[in-house]
Amino acid sequence: MSALHNHCRTKGGNHLPRRGTSAPSPPSINPSINIQQYQVQTLNSPQSPKKEQPHQKMTQHPRPPKQTDFPPHLTITITPPTSKSSPQPRNASTPNPTSPNILLLLHGIGDTASNFTNFGRALNLPETTVLTLQAPHPLPFDLGGFHWGDDVTFTPAGELDADAGFTRAARTVVNDVILGTLVQKCGYRLRDVLVFGLGQGGMLGLVVAGLLRDLSGGDTGGNTGGGDGAAGDNDRWLSGVVSIGAAYPMSAVKNTTSIKNRTPVLLVAGRGSLVVTESAVRRTKDRFEFVEVHQYARRGDGMPRNREEMLPIMQFLARRLRSWQGVPEGSVEIS
């Protein structure tokens, strides 16, 4: 698998444009790291059923999504896994790499799906379909790019405020992308979906994880089984959320409950970040049970620029992604 390429450039971190100015160009990414250096979780091998393990089910491969699966009002790009990095299903008449994982990319404020798609392609993750969703609202004043907020607000300094509420965008991602398409049409489960967001997109990813928990009955808490009772508590949570340069937004705090979300979270920010502060990290930990925080040695909350900065992200992805390689058809999964 190839390393991330130099040509990948993204916009939309926390360096927000002032009113009447153009959004700044971000640094390029060249992590030079291969995810295959790390262990990727594999489904359990076949074994005899045991009465004391009630959550056993036959391994069913979901169908990778197609463009026509999604509502036409969405701007979304699909990057399928390469045949080289993903095994072929048995008796396949045409090449169709298996894809047990979905990586959903949410760009930052002022960016577009096409720019962030380059990053997803450069990752070249095995057995992972990458979806890049474009925000629905264009920025005003000819600033260019799109945003996820319910409204456009400005800080006292005259800069665009990334935390502009995410009610409409979160429901679009949950209803039209994750539940309506990936789960209902393609057969994925919530734990097969990992969200990666930059800046405002990272805030949205955290809100989406919370909304999904609420919709799937997460308020019952504990390990009491979930959803349809077949797959247990694991089906209530996303595979994970990676948020670059953003913590859980203040605008969503009113929706916080006493039951913590078990979706694993990785927060990444620059040294001395003015956005991912100690209070912002505490706010995120109040909502999520498993939160990792990584700081760059440099200042700035943008995308990682080198291998050292990308390493914690790739390690997190390697722990969260699933693999079907070497798993015989008809295997029983123990959850």
N, C-alpha and C positions, 0 to 999 in steps of 0.2 A: 504494500500500500504506500502510496506516495505521501510525502510530507505536505503540509500546507504551503501554498504557493505565494510568491511575492506579489502577484498581481492583485490579490484580494484586498479590497479597500471598502471600508464601511463608514457611514456617517451616523450621527445621532446619539452620541454619548451624552455626557452632562455638560458639555460646552455648548450651551444653547445660544442661538443667534439673538442678537438684540433686534428690537423692532426696526424694520426698514433695512436690515443688513442681510447678507447671504450667509447661509450655514457654512462653518469652516470645514475644510477637508481634514479628515482624520489620518492618523498614521497608518502605514501599511502593516500587514501581518506576515510574519515569517517565523512561526514557531519551530519548524524543522523537527517535528516529533512524530513518532509512529505509534498509534494506539495499540498495535499488536505487541508492543513491549509489555503490556499489562494484561493481567488475567481478566477475561470477560466471563461473566457468570454463565454457566451452562445448565440446562434443565436436567433434572434427575434422570439417571439411567433407569431402564425398566426394572421393576422389582415386584415381588408378590404383594398383592393388596393385604393390608393389615386392618383389622377391625378398629383399632384404636386410632386410626388416622382417617377421619371422616372426609377430609377435603382432598379426595383423589379424583382426578378426571383425566380422560383421554386427551392427549396433546392434539389440539386442533390448530392448524396453521391459518391465520387470517389472510385475507386477500389484500395485496398491496393496493392502495387507492389509485384511482384514475382521475383525470381532470374532470370528466363528466359526472363523477360522484358528488362533487361539491356544488353548492348553489351558484348560479351564474353571476350573482352580484359580488362574489369574492374574487379578488386578484391573488392568485396563489400559484406558486411554481412547485413542481414535484421533481426531486432528484432521486432516482431509484438507486439501490445499491448496485455496484458493479458485479458482473458474473465472477470476476477473479476473486473478490473478497467474500462472496456469499455462495453457499452450496445450492445446487439445483434440486428441486423436489423430485421424488421418484416418479418414473413414468411420464416425465414432462415432454410433450411433443415439441415445444418451442422453448428457447431460453427464457427463464423467468426466475431470477434469483429470489430465494426466500428472504423475507423481511419481518422478523419478529419485533423489530423496534421502529418507532416513529420519533423523529427529532423535529419538533416544531420550532422554527426560528421566528422571532418577533423583533423587528428592527427598531432602532431608536428614533427619536423625534427628528423630523426633517429628512428621513431616508426613504428608500423605496425597496420593494421586494427584490428587484433585479440586482441591486447592489449587494444585498445580504445573501442572495443565492450563491454568489461566487464563494463566499465563506463556507457554505454548506457543501459545495462540490469539492473544495479543497480539503475538507476534513476527511473525505473518503472513508467513512466509517463502515465496518463490515456489517452486513445483515441489517442495515438501517436505511429506511426511506426518509429523506429530508424534505419537509414541507416548509416553504417560506411564504408567509402570509403578509400581505401589504395592508397597512393601516387604512381605514376607510375615509379619513377626512384629510383633504389637502390643506396645507398651511396657508394662512392669509398673507396679504401684502406682497404677493409674488416672491415669497421666501423660498418656494420650491420644496418638494418632498411632502410627506404625509405625517399625521399624528394620530394617537390612539385616544386622546382625551375626550370627555363629554363636552368640553368647551375649550376655548382658547383664553388663557389667563396669563397675566404678566406679573413678574415679581416687582417689588419696589424699585429695583435697579433697572427695570425696563426689559428684562429678559423673559423669554417664554418659560412658563412654569410647567415642568414635566408632570407634576401631580395635579392633573386637572379633572380627576374623577374618571372611573373606568367602567361604569355600569353598562353602557351600551356595547362597548368593545368586548368586555368580558363575556357577556351573554352571546355575542356573535361567535366568539371562539368556542365557548362551551357547547352551544346548541347546534351551530352550523358546521363546525369543524370536528370537534372531538366526539360528542355524543351522537349527533345526527349523521355523521359520515363515517368516522373511524370505527366507532363502536357498533352502530346499528347496521350500516351497510357493509363494512369490511370485516367485522368480527374481532377487532382489537379490544383489549381491556384497558382500563385506565393505567394499570401498571406497565403497559407496553409503550406509553407515551411520555417522552421527556421534553420539557420546554426550555429553550435557551433564548434569553432576551437581553437586549442592550439598552441601558438607560430606561426610557419610558416603556420600552418593550419588556424589560425585566420586571418593572412594577406590575405591568399587566399580567405577566406570567405568574407572579405570586398571588395576585387577586384571583386568577383563573383556578389555581390549585385550591384556594379557599372555597370558591363557589362550587367546584365539583365535589368537595368534601361535604358541603351542606346539602347538595342535591342528592348525593348518594347515601344519605342517612348517617353521616359521620358523627353526628351529635350523640349517638348512642354510646360511643366510646368503648374502650376496652377491646378485647379479642373475642367478641361475641358472635363472630360470623357476620357477613355483610352481603348486601345486594340480594342475589337470588339464593344465598345460602350455600352455593356450590364452591365458591373459591375463597370464601373467608374474608378476613379483614383486609387482605392485600388488594382487593379490588376496589377499595375506597380511595386509594391514593394514586397520584401520578408516579411514574418512575423517578422523577426528580425535576428540580427547577434550578437552572444556572442563571443568575442575574448579575450582569456586568454593570457596575457603577450605579446600582439602585438597590434600595431595601424595600420592605413592605411599606406602601404609601400611607400617609396620614389620612388621606381621604377615605380609606377603607377600614380604618380602625373602628368605626362605629359598628361594623359588622362582625367584629371579633367576638368569639365565644370562649367559654372557659375550657372547652375541650380542644386540645392542641392537634394540629394537622400533622400527620405522620409522613407526608411527602418530604423526602430529603431535599435540602436546599444548600446551594453553594453561592455565597456572596463574594464577589471579586471587586476590588477597588484599589485606587492608588493610595500611596502613603499620605496621611493627613487629609483624607477625603472630606470635603465639605458636605457630601451627600450621604455616604455610608459612614455616619458617625457612630459613636458608642450608643447614643440614644436610639438611633435608627436600627442598629443591630439588636438592641434589647427589644425594640418594638417587633422585629421579625421573630425573635425567639419567643416572644409572648404568644405568637400565633402558631409557630412551627416547632415541633419537638426536636428535629434533627437539623441543625444549622451549622455549616462550616463557613469560616471567613478566611479569605486569603487576601493579603495586601501586596501590591507590587512594591519593589524597592524604590521606585520613582513616584513622583506625583502625577496625578491625572487619572481619570476614571474611564478612559477609553478601552478599546479592544487590546488584547495582549500583543506585544510587538516582537517577542522572541520566544525561544524554547523555554527559558526559565519561567516566563510569565504564563505560558500556555500549559506547562506541566501539571499544575493542580487541577486544571479543567479536564485535561485528558485522563488523569487518574480517576476523577469523579465519574466521567463518562464510562470508563472501563469497568468500574464497579457496578454501574447501574444498567448497562446494556446487557441484553440476553443473547444467547446463541443456540442455534439448533444443530450446529455441526456435530456429527457423531451420534445424534439422537435418533434411534430407529423409529420408523413410522409405527404408530399405535402405542407409543410409550405412555406410561402413567406418570402424570406430574403430581408431586406432593407439594401442596402449598401451605 
